[in-house]
Amino acid sequence: MELEQNRAIKEKMHGGELYLPGDGNLMREQMGYLDRLYDYNMTRPTEGAKREAMLKEMFAEIGEGCYIEPPFHSNFGGHHVHFGKYVYANFNLTLVDDTHIYVGDYTMFGPNVVVATAGHPILPELREKIYQYNFPVHIGRNCWIGAGAIIVPGITIGDNVVIGAGSVVTKDIPSGVVAVGNPCRVLREVGEHDREFYFKDKRIRWQ
């Protein structure tokens, strides 16, 4: 009976249905992941190999060469997070991973980025009972998510995208663009100008 209840709540968690996150078994499982996250955040800067080994235990999937600068925050300690290879995250990355978050190879996160899969109903009576729903987030390959950006549940961001600092991403973003603002909108495509200049009037010196 208990096994069936656990299976049912997991199906709701990952299926976009309303559920109660305060379920006792679910919270006990979550606390175990959060204890491991606490240990990760207590590692020393010189313990790079230890951090890498811990992330392999904590994450659903993680490729080679990934680096997450503590403090790192995550509702399930990375248990529902899928990173490709060479993903980099600066200080205070927050992954609200109540369901799955997918991040492609070579993507970078600036400081204080929030990626959220969890939401709560607009209807006050349901929020009062602490109902929740989750939708996965997909971030493509070789993206740069600027400092302080917020990505809300259910969003897909394509490959080779730059999200400007402080942006709030409430709609899907196609590949190969610079997108900024609140709400985040496409500013322009990544193009030939970017092959010549890396910042304002600073030219790239191709060797």
C-alpha positions as CSV (number, residue, x, y, z in Angstrom):
1,M,0.0,0.0,0.0
2,E,2.8,2.4,1.0
3,L,4.7,1.6,-2.2
4,E,1.7,2.3,-4.3
5,Q,1.2,5.7,-2.6
6,N,4.8,6.6,-3.2
7,R,4.5,5.6,-6.8
8,A,1.3,7.7,-7.2
9,I,2.8,10.8,-5.7
10,K,5.9,10.5,-7.9
11,E,3.7,10.2,-10.9
12,K,1.9,13.4,-10.0
13,M,5.2,15.2,-9.2
14,H,6.6,14.4,-12.6
15,G,3.4,14.5,-14.5
16,G,2.3,18.2,-14.0
17,E,-0.5,17.3,-11.7
18,L,-1.5,18.9,-8.4
19,Y,0.0,17.1,-5.4
20,L,0.9,17.6,-1.7
21,P,4.7,18.0,-1.3
22,G,4.4,17.5,2.5
23,D,3.9,13.8,2.1
24,G,5.9,12.1,4.9
25,N,7.8,9.6,2.8
26,L,8.6,12.1,0.1
27,M,10.0,14.6,2.7
28,R,12.1,11.9,4.3
29,E,13.6,11.1,0.9
30,Q,14.1,14.8,0.2
31,M,15.9,15.4,3.5
32,G,18.5,12.7,2.6
33,Y,19.3,14.6,-0.6
34,L,19.4,17.9,1.2
35,D,21.9,16.5,3.8
36,R,24.2,15.5,0.9
37,L,23.8,19.0,-0.6
38,Y,24.8,20.5,2.8
39,D,27.9,18.4,2.8
40,Y,28.8,19.6,-0.7
41,N,28.4,23.3,0.3
42,M,30.7,22.7,3.2
43,T,33.6,21.5,1.0
44,R,36.8,23.5,0.8
45,P,37.8,25.3,-2.4
46,T,40.8,23.0,-2.7
47,E,38.6,19.9,-2.7
48,G,37.8,19.9,-6.4
49,A,38.0,16.1,-6.8
50,K,35.7,15.6,-3.8
51,R,33.2,18.0,-5.2
52,E,33.2,16.3,-8.6
53,A,32.7,12.9,-7.0
54,M,29.8,14.2,-4.9
55,L,28.0,15.7,-7.8
56,K,28.1,12.4,-9.6
57,E,26.3,10.9,-6.6
58,M,23.9,13.8,-6.2
59,F,22.7,14.4,-9.8
60,A,20.5,12.2,-12.0
61,E,23.1,12.7,-14.7
62,I,26.2,14.8,-15.0
63,G,28.9,14.8,-17.6
64,E,32.7,15.3,-17.3
65,G,34.2,18.7,-16.5
66,C,31.2,20.2,-14.7
67,Y,31.8,22.8,-12.0
68,I,29.3,24.3,-9.5
69,E,30.6,27.0,-7.2
70,P,29.2,26.7,-3.6
71,P,26.8,27.8,-2.3
72,F,24.5,25.7,-4.5
73,H,20.8,25.4,-3.7
74,S,18.5,22.7,-4.8
75,N,15.1,21.4,-3.6
76,F,16.1,17.8,-4.1
77,G,19.9,18.2,-4.0
78,G,20.2,17.7,-7.7
79,H,18.4,14.4,-7.7
80,H,16.3,15.4,-10.7
81,V,19.0,17.4,-12.5
82,H,20.6,16.3,-15.8
83,F,23.8,18.1,-16.8
84,G,25.8,17.5,-20.0
85,K,29.5,18.0,-20.0
86,Y,31.5,21.1,-19.0
87,V,28.5,22.9,-17.5
88,Y,29.7,25.8,-15.2
89,A,27.7,27.5,-12.5
90,N,28.8,30.5,-10.5
91,F,27.8,31.3,-6.9
92,N,24.2,30.8,-5.7
93,L,22.8,28.7,-8.5
94,T,19.3,27.7,-7.3
95,L,17.7,24.7,-9.0
96,V,14.1,24.1,-7.8
97,D,14.3,20.5,-9.0
98,D,11.0,19.1,-7.8
99,T,10.9,17.6,-11.3
100,H,13.5,17.3,-14.0
101,I,15.9,20.0,-15.2
102,Y,17.9,19.3,-18.3
103,V,21.0,21.4,-19.2
104,G,23.2,20.9,-22.4
105,D,26.9,20.7,-22.8
106,Y,29.1,23.9,-22.3
107,T,26.2,26.0,-20.8
108,M,27.2,28.6,-18.2
109,F,25.2,30.1,-15.3
110,G,26.1,33.5,-13.9
111,P,25.7,34.2,-10.2
112,N,22.3,34.1,-8.5
113,V,20.4,32.3,-11.3
114,V,17.1,30.6,-10.4
115,V,15.7,27.7,-12.5
116,A,12.3,26.7,-11.1
117,T,10.2,23.7,-12.0
118,A,7.7,24.1,-9.2
119,G,4.6,26.3,-9.0
120,H,1.5,26.8,-6.9
121,P,-2.1,27.3,-8.0
122,I,-3.6,30.8,-8.3
123,L,-6.7,29.8,-6.5
124,P,-6.2,30.8,-2.8
125,E,-8.1,27.8,-1.4
126,L,-5.7,25.4,-3.1
127,R,-2.6,27.3,-2.0
128,E,-3.9,27.3,1.6
129,K,-3.8,23.5,1.4
130,I,-0.2,23.8,0.1
131,Y,-0.8,22.1,-3.3
132,Q,2.0,22.2,-5.8
133,Y,2.6,21.3,-9.5
134,N,5.8,20.8,-11.4
135,F,6.9,21.1,-15.1
136,P,10.3,20.3,-16.4
137,V,12.8,22.9,-17.7
138,H,15.1,22.3,-20.8
139,I,18.1,24.5,-21.4
140,G,20.1,23.8,-24.5
141,R,23.8,23.4,-25.4
142,N,26.3,26.2,-25.1
143,C,24.0,28.8,-23.5
144,W,25.0,31.6,-21.2
145,I,22.4,32.4,-18.5
146,G,23.3,35.9,-17.2
147,A,23.5,36.8,-13.5
148,G,20.2,37.0,-11.6
149,A,18.1,35.5,-14.4
150,I,15.0,33.6,-13.4
151,I,13.6,30.7,-15.5
152,V,10.1,29.6,-14.6
153,P,8.5,26.1,-14.9
154,G,7.9,24.5,-18.2
155,I,10.4,26.6,-20.2
156,T,12.5,25.4,-23.1
157,I,15.6,27.4,-24.1
158,G,17.3,26.4,-27.4
159,D,21.0,26.0,-28.2
160,N,23.6,28.9,-28.3
161,V,21.4,31.3,-26.5
162,V,22.4,34.3,-24.3
163,I,19.9,35.3,-21.6
164,G,20.7,38.8,-20.3
165,A,21.4,39.5,-16.7
166,G,18.2,39.9,-14.6
167,S,15.9,38.5,-17.2
168,V,12.7,36.6,-16.3
169,V,12.1,33.9,-18.8
170,T,8.3,33.2,-19.0
171,K,8.2,31.9,-22.6
172,D,10.3,29.5,-24.7
173,I,13.4,31.0,-26.3
174,P,14.5,29.7,-29.8
175,S,18.1,28.7,-30.6
176,G,20.8,31.2,-31.6
177,V,19.5,34.4,-30.1
178,V,20.2,37.0,-27.4
179,A,17.2,37.5,-25.2
180,V,16.7,40.0,-22.4
181,G,14.2,41.7,-20.1
182,N,11.2,41.1,-17.9
183,P,9.4,39.3,-19.4
184,C,12.4,38.0,-21.5
185,R,12.1,38.7,-25.2
186,V,14.4,38.0,-28.2
187,L,16.6,41.1,-28.8
188,R,18.5,39.8,-31.8
189,E,20.1,36.8,-33.5
190,V,23.6,35.7,-32.8
191,G,25.4,36.6,-36.1
192,E,28.5,38.0,-37.9
193,H,28.8,41.0,-35.6
194,D,29.6,38.5,-32.8
195,R,32.4,36.9,-34.8
196,E,34.1,40.3,-34.9
197,F,33.3,41.8,-31.5
198,Y,33.2,40.1,-28.1
199,F,32.2,43.2,-26.0
200,K,31.1,46.6,-27.3
201,D,33.9,47.8,-29.5
202,K,36.4,45.2,-28.4
203,R,37.5,43.1,-31.4
204,I,38.2,39.4,-31.2
205,R,41.8,38.7,-32.2
206,W,41.5,35.4,-34.0
207,Q,44.8,33.4,-33.9
